[in-house]
Amino acid sequence: MSARFTDWVSTADAVRATSGKLAKLAALGAYLPSLDEADLEIAARLFAGVPFPRTDERVLAVGWRALLDSVIGLTGATAEDVSAAYQTHADLGDATADLALRSGRAAADPPLHLSDVHDAFEKIAATRGVAPKRLLLDALLVRATPGELRYLIKVMSGEPRIGVREGLLEDAIARAFGRDREAVGRAHMLGGDIGVTAVQAKRDTLDEARFVHFAPIGMMLATPVLELEEVERRFTAPYVVDDKYDGVRTQVHKDGDRVELYSRTFDRVTDRFPELLAPLRAISGTFVLDAEVLGLDPGGRAIPFTEFQHRLGRKAVGEDLLRTLPASLVIFDILERDGVPLLDAPLSARLAVLATLSLQPPLRFARSKEIGATGEALIAALDAEFAAARERGNEGLMVKDPRSPYRPGRRGMEWLKVKRALRTLDVVVTAVEWGHGKRRHVLSDYTFAVRDAEAYRNVGKAYSGLTDKEISEMTEHFKARTVKDFGRSRLVVPDTVIEVAFDQVQPSGRHASGFALRFPRIVRLRPDKPVSEIDTLDTVRSLSLPGVRPDTDLG
């Protein structure tokens, strides 16, 4: 028989109860080896906070309203009770557990097992229609204890906050089964399913993991540098220098006639850029590309992102938009070619493979060159390249080590980015307010936060930078994401990322973070960026130190 779900919950509670990595690993290490292979696969995915692996495009498609209605029906709470509990916990799963405990309700028999949770998720994903989904949802939740409800709601709402980050879970699997940590990480990266990776670790078959097409992997990240002089301190010559494009980072997979485009959040965005599909299919063989989708004018100059972002979020792209804002794909790396993974190959070798591709417009290679200079000659060369990149409408430069492998999802010193822009932060919106004057009918004032471990800490409010059309569209977006309506203001689900510019960081007793941004303004919406990648309170704290220049770029 499948293992009881309550034992998984006890382990998750033990992990959440400690901030120490070793204690977390000990809790997971005591539990994972006790499971058979079927349960191990399910349990590992749940610890990762997902109902299905990224290799599986199924989604539960259970909205917040359906979850709220089920919670209200299950606990006997009112909508106001749910809002108050959410305001206390800032997490629907924790709020639900609290309400269930206060209601004194008991879980219905029979008790839940891991296989029951797995089967329920599969049935919910396969069912169409709000009412039929609600019946399946209620049937699952009514059998759950308050503790079990906590995690079921967390996974279904997309707010896991279980305290098990991907790297920690890979560590735990390696320790639980006595396997090499890097081998576990590589198998997970290639296969895209932490459940399967856990079973491979148990069987000692991690070396059988293969690159799976249409299972997007993390994209290699760059580290911002404050001055051109920093480049030479990070790694030695030669340097591969690309333009830094202000578009939408995209991973492209092709196998046979199938082509898919994925965002950095692993969302499938293929249908949003239909003009790219035919030229991608025209390239022979299989591949996985790292690229940027952006708009280019007839002269090849980049269209500002604030204009091109009108293409984003459109599941159906009309002929007018295709004509007025055509998309181009600028390709700068290749991760797999004709069945051969290239992640461990140096950048110089990957670029040589990339150069063999035959591209048709609107596909193009990134503008790239190698610089072997050092000292003042290097600074002069980079300065000239930076100016030329800005003239082409791009943000600045990417400076890469040609010896570097591709490190999925990691930010290191082998890729550097130079933007020399205003100081900016990527933040998440936590609350919104109705505007004033001509904006009194729209939600135009955004309170925003940075990440502090598992919490969000507010650091300011901005109300300028977006167009009237964007504000109108975001008003409807935030209405649907409202957690608590205070009349003048609203608490919203913290999942909307924006980029804000500001003049400086100053101490503040108004915000729990202890800091506030001076003169913040919205640079742009960032639907392409996950909340997990927003800036942290540590970054804000470092910027409050004396001597940090106003034009410091944070990426």
PEUR-V61267 format. One record per residue. N is the residue number from 1. PSI is psi in whole degrees, -180 to 180 (none if undefined). Layout:
<<N:PSI> <N:PSI>>
This chain:
<<1:148> <2:151> <3:150> <4:141> <5:-30> <6:-30> <7:-37> <8:-43> <9:-42> <10:-39> <11:-44> <12:-40> <13:-41> <14:-37> <15:-44> <16:-27> <17:-11> <18:145> <19:-7> <20:130> <21:-43> <22:-39> <23:-40> <24:-47> <25:-37> <26:-43> <27:-46> <28:-39> <29:-27> <30:-25> <31:-49> <32:-44> <33:-14> <34:-9> <35:148> <36:174> <37:-42> <38:-45> <39:-36> <40:-41> <41:-44> <42:-46> <43:-42> <44:-41> <45:-42> <46:-39> <47:-31> <48:-9> <49:22> <50:145> <51:-30> <52:153> <53:167> <54:-12> <55:-10> <56:119> <57:0> <58:148> <59:153> <60:-32> <61:43> <62:111> <63:169> <64:-38> <65:-42> <66:-41> <67:-45> <68:-43> <69:-40> <70:-41> <71:-43> <72:-45> <73:-34> <74:-41> <75:-13> <76:10> <77:160> <78:168> <79:-35> <80:-37> <81:-44> <82:-44> <83:-42> <84:-41> <85:-39> <86:-38> <87:-33> <88:-43> <89:-21> <90:32> <91:124> <92:-34> <93:-48> <94:-38> <95:-41> <96:-44> <97:-41> <98:-48> <99:-38> <100:-41> <101:-43> <102:-29> <103:-21> <104:12> <105:149> <106:147> <107:143> <108:153> <109:157> <110:163> <111:156> <112:142> <113:164> <114:-40> <115:-32> <116:-43> <117:-46> <118:-47> <119:-39> <120:-43> <121:-41> <122:-42> <123:-41> <124:-43> <125:-33> <126:-12> <127:138> <128:145> <129:138> <130:-47> <131:-49> <132:-38> <133:-40> <134:-38> <135:-43> <136:-40> <137:-47> <138:-38> <139:-32> <140:-50> <141:-31> <142:-21> <143:-1> <144:142> <145:166> <146:-42> <147:-40> <148:-38> <149:-40> <150:-49> <151:-32> <152:-46> <153:-39> <154:-49> <155:-44> <156:-29> <157:-6> <158:17> <159:68> <160:-55> <161:50> <162:-13> <163:12> <164:94> <165:161> <166:-45> <167:-39> <168:-39> <169:-39> <170:-41> <171:-45> <172:-42> <173:-43> <174:-46> <175:-39> <176:-35> <177:11> <178:39> <179:163> <180:131> <181:-43> <182:-34> <183:-38> <184:-47> <185:-41> <186:-43> <187:-41> <188:-43> <189:-45> <190:-42> <191:-27> <192:12> <193:107> <194:-27> <195:-47> <196:-40> <197:-41> <198:-41> <199:-40> <200:-38> <201:-41> <202:-40> <203:-11> <204:45> <205:31> <206:-29> <207:-8> <208:-5> <209:138> <210:155> <211:125> <212:120> <213:151> <214:24> <215:86> <216:144> <217:167> <218:146> <219:140> <220:136> <221:156> <222:154> <223:129> <224:144> <225:145> <226:-31> <227:152> <228:-30> <229:-21> <230:-27> <231:-49> <232:-22> <233:-16> <234:-44> <235:164> <236:166> <237:156> <238:171> <239:134> <240:123> <241:120> <242:159> <243:146> <244:112> <245:146> <246:72> <247:-143> <248:112> <249:132> <250:138> <251:129> <252:127> <253:137> <254:133> <255:118> <256:-133> <257:-5> <258:130> <259:132> <260:142> <261:136> <262:145> <263:175> <264:-14> <265:10> <266:14> <267:141> <268:120> <269:21> <270:-47> <271:-13> <272:-15> <273:64> <274:-27> <275:-12> <276:-16> <277:-47> <278:-47> <279:-28> <280:-41> <281:-27> <282:-17> <283:126> <284:156> <285:-170> <286:154> <287:162> <288:124> <289:149> <290:126> <291:179> <292:129> <293:129> <294:173> <295:139> <296:140> <297:173> <298:-24> <299:2> <300:6> <301:141> <302:136> <303:136> <304:142> <305:-34> <306:-26> <307:-44> <308:-23> <309:-10> <310:-19> <311:-20> <312:148> <313:1> <314:106> <315:-30> <316:120> <317:118> <318:167> <319:-36> <320:-44> <321:-38> <322:-34> <323:-40> <324:-28> <325:64> <326:146> <327:144> <328:155> <329:116> <330:119> <331:130> <332:-3> <333:161> <334:132> <335:-19> <336:143> <337:119> <338:46> <339:-5> <340:114> <341:139> <342:11> <343:-36> <344:-11> <345:147> <346:156> <347:-41> <348:-39> <349:-39> <350:-40> <351:-32> <352:-41> <353:-42> <354:-39> <355:-17> <356:-11> <357:141> <358:110> <359:141> <360:147> <361:143> <362:30> <363:143> <364:155> <365:150> <366:145> <367:120> <368:146> <369:160> <370:134> <371:126> <372:3> <373:163> <374:170> <375:-138> <376:-32> <377:-37> <378:-45> <379:-44> <380:-43> <381:-44> <382:-38> <383:-42> <384:-41> <385:-38> <386:-47> <387:-41> <388:-39> <389:-43> <390:-36> <391:-31> <392:6> <393:12> <394:166> <395:-34> <396:-135> <397:151> <398:129> <399:120> <400:150> <401:118> <402:-14> <403:-2> <404:137> <405:174> <406:121> <407:95> <408:130> <409:9> <410:146> <411:116> <412:-167> <413:8> <414:-20> <415:126> <416:149> <417:136> <418:114> <419:-30> <420:41> <421:-177> <422:155> <423:131> <424:158> <425:146> <426:125> <427:169> <428:139> <429:128> <430:-23> <431:155> <432:156> <433:154> <434:145> <435:-168> <436:162> <437:-128> <438:-12> <439:18> <440:-16> <441:8> <442:155> <443:99> <444:-10> <445:119> <446:122> <447:135> <448:160> <449:162> <450:170> <451:137> <452:91> <453:-118> <454:2> <455:169> <456:135> <457:122> <458:141> <459:5> <460:178> <461:137> <462:148> <463:8> <464:156> <465:-26> <466:155> <467:164> <468:-38> <469:-43> <470:-42> <471:-40> <472:-44> <473:-39> <474:-27> <475:-47> <476:-38> <477:-48> <478:-29> <479:-42> <480:-17> <481:15> <482:132> <483:-40> <484:126> <485:115> <486:8> <487:-80> <488:-34> <489:167> <490:139> <491:138> <492:161> <493:127> <494:75> <495:11> <496:114> <497:135> <498:160> <499:128> <500:142> <501:156> <502:169> <503:-42> <504:168> <505:134> <506:151> <507:148> <508:132> <509:-4> <510:-35> <511:145> <512:-23> <513:-25> <514:3> <515:159> <516:145> <517:135> <518:128> <519:56> <520:147> <521:146> <522:126> <523:-46> <524:161> <525:148> <526:65> <527:-15> <528:-10> <529:128> <530:156> <531:-29> <532:-16> <533:9> <534:167> <535:162> <536:166> <537:-32> <538:-39> <539:-45> <540:-43> <541:-41> <542:-32> <543:-17> <544:-7> <545:149> <546:144> <547:-6> <548:123> <549:148> <550:-27> <551:16> <552:132> <553:130> <554:5> <555:none>>
